[in-house]
Amino acid sequence: EDIPISTLMANDLEWTNDDFVQIVQNRGKHVIEVRGNSSALSAAQATADCLATWLVTGTKRGETISMAVYNDKGYYGVKK
């Protein structure tokens, strides 16, 4: 069943509007502090690692590799 995120988070609007918003707004800064690199570089490295596994090394027995691409335009018949 598809449940809108607003419904899931409605029980704790104070946390949603205060803490959660601050966490999301500061995630790039946090990645830089922890990794020493920007979040864009982190995402690029994750993509490169995933592609290397798919195309070069393959997976280990029982290992699963997946990657998602954000789609807000309804491409490929996927609902918006």
Summary of the structure (lengths in Angstrom):
residues: 80
radius of gyration: 17.4
end to end distance: 16.2
largest distance: 47.0
contacts: 124
relative contact order: 0.06
helix: 65%
strand: 0%
